[in-house]
Amino acid sequence: MFVIKIHELRAMQDTALKGKLGDLELELAIEKRKIASTGVSSKVVKTRELRRTIARINTILKERGAAI
């Protein structure tokens, strides 16, 4: 699942957020490779939501002062 609500993210601990961040970045890299190899992505919404969720997690970690 790549869409996570902000209140769910704020309820998570820093270590869980960092773990989720790593998983999402890996999933985004896989999607980018699929786009690069085929030239067309059938899941444009998925890549956009992955990027947005990664940005949300980074924002929360920066607000808390945690090292990324």
DSSP file (Angstrom, degrees, kcal/mol; ACC not computed):
  #  RESIDUE AA STRUCTURE BP1 BP2  ACC     N-H-->O    O-->H-N    N-H-->O    O-->H-N    TCO  KAPPA ALPHA  PHI   PSI    X-CA   Y-CA   Z-CA
    1    1 A M              0   0    0      0, 0.0     3,-0.0     0, 0.0     0, 0.0   0.000 360.0 360.0 360.0 125.2    0.0    0.0    0.0
    2    2 A F        +     0   0    0      1,-0.1     2,-0.7    25,-0.0    51,-0.2   0.545 360.0  80.0-107.4  -9.2    1.6    3.3   -1.1
    3    3 A V        +     0   0    0     50,-0.1     2,-0.4    49,-0.0    -1,-0.1  -0.894  55.9 171.7-101.1 116.4   -1.1    5.8    0.1
    4    4 A I        -     0   0    0     -2,-0.7     2,-0.0    -3,-0.0     5,-0.0  -0.991  30.8-122.5-126.4 129.3   -0.7    6.4    3.8
    5    5 A K     >  -     0   0    0     -2,-0.4     4,-1.7     1,-0.1     3,-0.4  -0.342  21.2-120.4 -70.1 151.1   -2.7    9.2    5.6
    6    6 A I  H  > S+     0   0    0      1,-0.2     4,-2.4     2,-0.2     5,-0.2   0.849 111.9  55.1 -63.6 -36.6   -0.8   11.8    7.4
    7    7 A H  H  > S+     0   0    0      1,-0.2     4,-0.9     2,-0.2    -1,-0.2   0.827 107.1  51.4 -69.3 -28.8   -2.4   11.0   10.8
    8    8 A E  H  > S+     0   0    0     -3,-0.4     4,-0.5     2,-0.2    -1,-0.2   0.880 110.8  48.5 -70.6 -37.9   -1.3    7.4   10.4
    9    9 A L  H >< S+     0   0    0     -4,-1.7     3,-1.1     1,-0.2    -2,-0.2   0.899 108.0  53.6 -68.6 -40.4    2.3    8.5    9.7
   10   10 A R  H 3< S+     0   0    0     -4,-2.4    -1,-0.2     1,-0.3    -2,-0.2   0.778 103.9  57.5 -66.0 -24.9    2.3   10.9   12.7
   11   11 A A  H 3< S+     0   0    0     -4,-0.9    -1,-0.3    -5,-0.2    -2,-0.2   0.665  92.3  91.0 -78.1 -15.9    1.3    8.0   15.0
   12   12 A M  S << S-     0   0    0     -3,-1.1     2,-0.1    -4,-0.5    -3,-0.0  -0.428  80.3-113.9 -81.2 154.1    4.3    6.0   13.9
   13   13 A Q     >  -     0   0    0     -2,-0.1     4,-2.2     1,-0.1     5,-0.2  -0.379  31.3-106.1 -77.9 164.2    7.7    6.0   15.7
   14   14 A D  H  > S+     0   0    0      1,-0.2     4,-2.4     2,-0.2     5,-0.2   0.887 119.6  51.8 -60.5 -40.9   10.8    7.4   14.0
   15   15 A T  H  > S+     0   0    0      1,-0.2     4,-2.0     2,-0.2    -1,-0.2   0.891 110.4  48.3 -66.2 -38.0   12.3    3.9   13.4
   16   16 A A  H  > S+     0   0    0      2,-0.2     4,-2.5     1,-0.2    -1,-0.2   0.888 111.1  51.3 -67.7 -38.4    9.1    2.7   11.8
   17   17 A L  H  X S+     0   0    0     -4,-2.2     4,-2.5     2,-0.2    -2,-0.2   0.907 109.3  49.8 -64.6 -41.2    9.0    5.8    9.6
   18   18 A K  H  X S+     0   0    0     -4,-2.4     4,-2.1     2,-0.2    -1,-0.2   0.889 111.4  49.3 -65.6 -38.3   12.5    5.2    8.4
   19   19 A G  H  X S+     0   0    0     -4,-2.0     4,-1.9     2,-0.2    -2,-0.2   0.921 112.3  47.0 -64.3 -44.4   11.8    1.6    7.6
   20   20 A K  H  X S+     0   0    0     -4,-2.5     4,-2.5     1,-0.2    -2,-0.2   0.864 109.4  55.8 -64.7 -36.8    8.7    2.6    5.7
   21   21 A L  H  X S+     0   0    0     -4,-2.5     4,-2.4     1,-0.2    -1,-0.2   0.914 107.1  48.9 -62.5 -44.0   10.7    5.3    3.9
   22   22 A G  H  X S+     0   0    0     -4,-2.1     4,-2.0     2,-0.2    -1,-0.2   0.902 111.5  49.5 -62.1 -41.7   13.2    2.7    2.7
   23   23 A D  H  X S+     0   0    0     -4,-1.9     4,-2.2     1,-0.2    -2,-0.2   0.916 112.5  47.0 -63.6 -43.9   10.5    0.4    1.5
   24   24 A L  H  X S+     0   0    0     -4,-2.5     4,-2.3     2,-0.2    -2,-0.2   0.877 110.3  52.0 -68.4 -37.3    8.8    3.2   -0.5
   25   25 A E  H  X S+     0   0    0     -4,-2.4     4,-2.2     2,-0.2    -1,-0.2   0.891 110.6  49.2 -65.5 -38.4   12.0    4.4   -2.0
   26   26 A L  H  X S+     0   0    0     -4,-2.0     4,-2.1     2,-0.2    -2,-0.2   0.917 111.3  49.0 -64.2 -43.8   12.8    0.9   -3.2
   27   27 A E  H  X S+     0   0    0     -4,-2.2     4,-2.1     1,-0.2    -2,-0.2   0.876 110.7  50.8 -64.1 -37.9    9.3    0.6   -4.7
   28   28 A L  H  X S+     0   0    0     -4,-2.3     4,-2.4     2,-0.2    -1,-0.2   0.898 108.2  52.1 -66.8 -40.3    9.7    3.9   -6.4
   29   29 A A  H  X S+     0   0    0     -4,-2.2     4,-2.1     2,-0.2    -2,-0.2   0.897 109.1  50.4 -62.5 -39.9   13.0    2.9   -7.9
   30   30 A I  H  X S+     0   0    0     -4,-2.1     4,-2.1     2,-0.2    -1,-0.2   0.920 110.5  49.2 -63.4 -43.9   11.4   -0.3   -9.2
   31   31 A E  H  X S+     0   0    0     -4,-2.1     4,-2.1     1,-0.2    -2,-0.2   0.894 109.6  51.8 -63.2 -39.6    8.6    1.7  -10.8
   32   32 A K  H  X S+     0   0    0     -4,-2.4     4,-2.4     1,-0.2    -1,-0.2   0.882 108.7  51.2 -64.9 -37.5   11.1    4.1  -12.4
   33   33 A R  H  X S+     0   0    0     -4,-2.1     4,-2.2     2,-0.2    -1,-0.2   0.888 108.3  52.0 -66.1 -38.0   13.0    1.1  -13.9
   34   34 A K  H  X S+     0   0    0     -4,-2.1     4,-2.2     2,-0.2     5,-0.4   0.908 111.2  47.2 -63.0 -41.5    9.7   -0.2  -15.3
   35   35 A I  H  X S+     0   0    0     -4,-2.1     4,-2.6     1,-0.2    -2,-0.2   0.909 112.5  49.8 -65.7 -41.8    9.0    3.2  -16.9
   36   36 A A  H  < S+     0   0    0     -4,-2.4    -2,-0.2     1,-0.2    -1,-0.2   0.863 113.9  44.8 -66.3 -36.0   12.6    3.4  -18.3
   37   37 A S  H  < S+     0   0    0     -4,-2.2    -1,-0.2    -5,-0.2    -2,-0.2   0.880 126.3  28.0 -78.9 -36.9   12.5   -0.1  -19.8
   38   38 A T  H  < S-     0   0    0     -4,-2.2    -2,-0.2    -5,-0.2    -3,-0.2   0.735  91.9-136.8 -96.1 -24.7    9.0    0.1  -21.4
   39   39 A G  S  < S+     0   0    0     -4,-2.6     2,-0.4    -5,-0.4    -4,-0.1   0.236  79.5  72.8  87.2 -14.7    8.8    3.8  -22.0
   40   40 A V        -     0   0    0     -6,-0.3     2,-0.5    -5,-0.0    -2,-0.1  -0.995  65.0-153.2-135.5 138.3    5.2    3.9  -20.8
   41   41 A S        -     0   0    0     -2,-0.4     3,-0.4     1,-0.1    -6,-0.0  -0.944   7.9-169.4-112.1 128.1    3.8    3.7  -17.3
   42   42 A S  S    S+     0   0    0     -2,-0.5     3,-0.2     1,-0.2     2,-0.2   0.570  87.0  56.3 -86.0  -8.7    0.3    2.4  -16.8
   43   43 A K     >  +     0   0    0      1,-0.2     4,-1.5   -12,-0.1    -1,-0.2  -0.481  56.3 146.1-122.6  60.6    0.5    3.4  -13.2
   44   44 A V  H  > S+     0   0    0     -3,-0.4     4,-1.9     1,-0.2    -1,-0.2   0.875  75.6  56.0 -62.9 -37.5    1.3    7.2  -13.3
   45   45 A V  H  > S+     0   0    0      1,-0.2     4,-2.6     2,-0.2    -1,-0.2   0.870 102.4  56.5 -64.0 -36.7   -0.8    7.7  -10.2
   46   46 A K  H  > S+     0   0    0      1,-0.2     4,-2.3     2,-0.2    -1,-0.2   0.922 107.5  46.4 -63.7 -44.6    1.2    5.2   -8.3
   47   47 A T  H  X S+     0   0    0     -4,-1.5     4,-2.3     2,-0.2    -1,-0.2   0.895 113.1  50.3 -65.9 -38.1    4.5    6.9   -8.9
   48   48 A R  H  X S+     0   0    0     -4,-1.9     4,-2.2     1,-0.2    -2,-0.2   0.931 112.2  46.2 -65.2 -44.4    3.0   10.3   -7.9
   49   49 A E  H  X S+     0   0    0     -4,-2.6     4,-2.5     2,-0.2    -2,-0.2   0.859 110.4  54.0 -67.4 -35.0    1.5    8.9   -4.7
   50   50 A L  H  X S+     0   0    0     -4,-2.3     4,-2.4    -5,-0.2    -1,-0.2   0.942 110.0  47.0 -61.8 -46.8    4.8    7.2   -3.9
   51   51 A R  H  X S+     0   0    0     -4,-2.3     4,-2.1     1,-0.2    -2,-0.2   0.907 113.4  48.7 -62.0 -41.5    6.7   10.5   -4.3
   52   52 A R  H  X S+     0   0    0     -4,-2.2     4,-2.2     2,-0.2    -1,-0.2   0.900 111.1  49.0 -66.6 -40.6    4.1   12.3   -2.2
   53   53 A T  H  X S+     0   0    0     -4,-2.5     4,-2.4     2,-0.2    -1,-0.2   0.901 110.2  51.4 -66.7 -40.0    4.2    9.8    0.6
   54   54 A I  H  X S+     0   0    0     -4,-2.4     4,-2.4     1,-0.2    -1,-0.2   0.913 110.4  49.7 -60.6 -42.6    8.0    9.9    0.7
   55   55 A A  H  X S+     0   0    0     -4,-2.1     4,-2.3     2,-0.2    -2,-0.2   0.887 109.1  52.2 -64.2 -39.2    7.8   13.7    1.0
   56   56 A R  H  X S+     0   0    0     -4,-2.2     4,-2.3     2,-0.2    -2,-0.2   0.926 110.7  47.4 -62.3 -44.5    5.3   13.4    3.8
   57   57 A I  H  X S+     0   0    0     -4,-2.4     4,-2.5     1,-0.2    -2,-0.2   0.926 111.8  49.9 -64.3 -44.2    7.6   11.0    5.8
   58   58 A N  H  X S+     0   0    0     -4,-2.4     4,-2.2     1,-0.2    -1,-0.2   0.895 110.5  51.0 -60.9 -39.9   10.6   13.3    5.2
   59   59 A T  H  X S+     0   0    0     -4,-2.3     4,-2.3     2,-0.2    -2,-0.2   0.922 110.6  48.0 -63.3 -45.3    8.6   16.3    6.4
   60   60 A I  H  X S+     0   0    0     -4,-2.3     4,-2.0     1,-0.2    -2,-0.2   0.913 111.9  49.6 -63.4 -42.9    7.5   14.5    9.6
   61   61 A L  H  X>S+     0   0    0     -4,-2.5     5,-2.1     1,-0.2     4,-0.7   0.892 111.6  48.7 -64.5 -38.7   11.0   13.3   10.3
   62   62 A K  H  <5S+     0   0    0     -4,-2.2     3,-0.5     2,-0.2    -1,-0.2   0.881 109.0  53.3 -68.4 -37.2   12.4   16.8    9.9
   63   63 A E  H  <5S+     0   0    0     -4,-2.3    -1,-0.2     1,-0.2    -2,-0.2   0.890 110.5  47.2 -62.7 -38.4    9.7   18.3   12.1
   64   64 A R  H  <5S-     0   0    0     -4,-2.0    -1,-0.2    -5,-0.2    -2,-0.2   0.608 112.8-121.1 -79.1 -11.4   10.7   15.8   14.8
   65   65 A G  T  <5 +     0   0    0     -4,-0.7     2,-0.2    -3,-0.5    -3,-0.2   0.677  58.4 153.3  80.7  16.8   14.4   16.6   14.4
   66   66 A A      < -     0   0    0     -5,-2.1     2,-0.3    -6,-0.2    -1,-0.3  -0.551  50.6-110.8 -80.3 144.5   15.3   13.0   13.6
   67   67 A A              0   0    0     -2,-0.2    -1,-0.1     1,-0.1    -5,-0.0  -0.583 360.0 360.0 -73.9 132.7   18.3   12.4   11.4
   68   68 A I              0   0    0     -2,-0.3    -1,-0.1   -10,-0.0    -6,-0.0   0.454 360.0 360.0 -91.2 360.0   17.3   11.1    8.0
